[in-house]
């Protein structure tokens, strides 16, 4: 039987998010794996992966806000918006033009609900192909601005120039960003540079949090073991209601169960986890006044 649950991975820089799942397939002996929130090849940090029927819950994980740290390089811009790409713009002014104070002043422009144009090298589909595929063929495509939300954007300190910079930096800062799904940190670095009247790119992108789940709980793929499988209710913070065997069989068969007791902590979507009397989650349900309906059954596959 294939178990269901989440695995919290600490992806290393230089491997794809898809490749980061290979240890899951080996350890849990299944191809039924997936992940929420792709990280760039050069980025590192938290990936929430799922095994078995828990893969059905990944869209709810991906919708959560995220927290990143990154290094912002000001003074040049590359084709990939990363520190070591091909330079497409270089500012030749003196390095003292950009200071921490000037950066602090423009950051409020990038907090709250804003729009952002994705990088040319990204997975957004244009005419049936990823934008990055077109970029690799030398074709620039038009990417439309997308609504995002940045809850917090702050300077952590002045950073050192990352090894391999292909352009000349005027200033380098270590940054932290808390943001919504769909935010591109590389595009944020580009836009901050342009708001300062110069250019920008980034390095050392690292994801530290997805929703309530933090990187401290994650494991490297090389250290993964079956004991690292996390119950779904430890990642998605939905209320848990407990059913006896009779009501569980009703849920299993796709029917709703009368429920007159109010459920504390239910969000707008009404999601609740349905568990047995021992507290083991077996399904995702939807609470409505007077009943609980099944949405996804999550117990082990036969």
Beta strands, then each sheet from edge to edge (+ up, - down):
strand 1: 5-11
strand 2: 33-36
strand 3: 44-51
strand 4: 66-74
strand 5: 76-78
strand 6: 87-90
strand 7: 112-117
strand 8: 125-126
strand 9: 129-130
strand 10: 145-158
strand 11: 171-179
strand 12: 200-210
strand 13: 213-214
strand 14: 239-242
strand 15: 257-259
strand 16: 271-275
strand 17: 281-288
strand 18: 290-297
sheet 1: 1+ 3- 2+
sheet 2: 1+ 3- 12- 4+ 11- 10+ 7-
sheet 3: 1+ 3- 12- 13+
sheet 4: 5+ 6-
sheet 5: 8+ 9-
sheet 6: 14+ 16+ 17- 18+ 15-
end
